[in-house]
Amino acid sequence: MASSDDAKLRPLPNTAALSGVLEAFAFFRDPAFAQKRFKRHGNVFETSLLGQPMVFIQGGQAISDLLAQPNAVEGWWPESVRQLLGSHSLANRNGASHRARRRVIGQLFSASALQRYSAGIISMVKDLADELQAAKTALPLAERMRRFAFSVIATTVLGLEGTDRDELFVDFEIWTRALFSIPIALPGSSFAKALKARERLLKRLQKVLLKASNGNGGLDLLAGGLDEAGIPLTDEDVVEQLLLLLFAGYETTASSLSCLMRELLLNPQVETWLREEIDGLDWPPAPEQATTAYDQVNAPKLDAVVCEVMRLTPAVGGFFRRTKCALVIDGVEVPKNRVVQVALAASNRHGAGDLEAFRPQRHLDEGCSATLLPFGGGERVCLGKPLAELEIRLMVVGLFHQLRLHLIPDQDLTLQMLPSPTPRDGLLTKVL
Ligand code: HEM
């Protein structure tokens, strides 16, 4: 790092919060929490959230300074997430043991694995299009997107069907509710219930793993996975990675899909612009082209819409690292052992031009002035990015190729921001 007597280094600005109770209250209530403080303190500042000191950063320079120093940082999650994910989870590991598990689990998202999943995903999109077409009353599209995103992971990737999947879903919802709670297992508390749900989930996932060789889903791809010492991963280890996939891949993808549908239905001129492209694409795609038919090259307008939705309403508002030594971020000296949050939601609106507006064309014309990393970056970049992108593209083309949807009037279309943005009244929609 640059030496601390470098005249250009600035000390770390601090909000002067002591207990962090009011800051935490503001953080959970105010979507502009970070933006307001960046305005006051610059692109790097420190505050405290319920006693946890946290450095927030935004902007291209700060983010690239952080990601350029992978050996100076490690992964970090709040204590509740850490406990509920478990000590084997790759999210809670660093260095060689993290990399070894990424290599194993990453096989579930290789090009050939995605090719294998695509027929199942297309069939789910068709089922939803048929359901919307046949519906006599309005349907909550956001709820359908949740169901779809969960089924893609549970059925297409893990190979679960019927009651196995439904029971897993019930426990998973109990587990998710406590992810960002106070991690004290008082009897009856949501954290205590979540710990019990976690035990049931792991048992169920263990059974799923035993059945993996039956060819459903993609779990056979994990056979023979080795840890950092070249020793086969234990089942206990693998099931915690599967739990992580449910956590990381479900809410995020569902949120991106709901926000994308919402933006298109609220902006008919963008929908018309996108339809010009979609009308020229084949639906369903030829099986051997399913993973590339709607990519950036073949569907640039769709790509721009996806980028713009992830910019304005990122499913993950921020990601974390902890500093292992002092380092310089955008000219500010951040001490050792600090939790750093890359504030994606604020950072995506930080730059020149009309960044508050929904305008996908910007990604095709002048490019976007903000640094966009909706899937994070560096050694911990999202493992499921290729799957999430595939799901989203197949869903948008599949629905918009076949249907004209419209929004039911007088519903609350504002977004509930936590855990990931979702329209408050569920995005009530009907086919025209
Ligand atoms: C639109 C959907 C998604 C978004 C926006 C998203 C975003 C992210 C972000 C921001 C991170 C943190 C990266 C970092 O720390 O640098 C992450 C990590 C991760 N994501 Fe995703 N994600 C999505 C979907 C998925 C899916 C579908 C899966 C798998 C089924 C998945 C699996 C993971 C895993 C395993 C990690 C942890 C990686 C690590 O710690 O090494 N994600 N994701």
Residues whose N, C-alpha, C, O or C-beta is under 5 A from the ligand:
A	BS01	HEM	L90 A91 L245 A248 G249 T252 T253 S256 A315 V316 F319 F320 P374 F375 G376 G377 E379 R380 V381 C382 L383 G384 K385 L387 A388
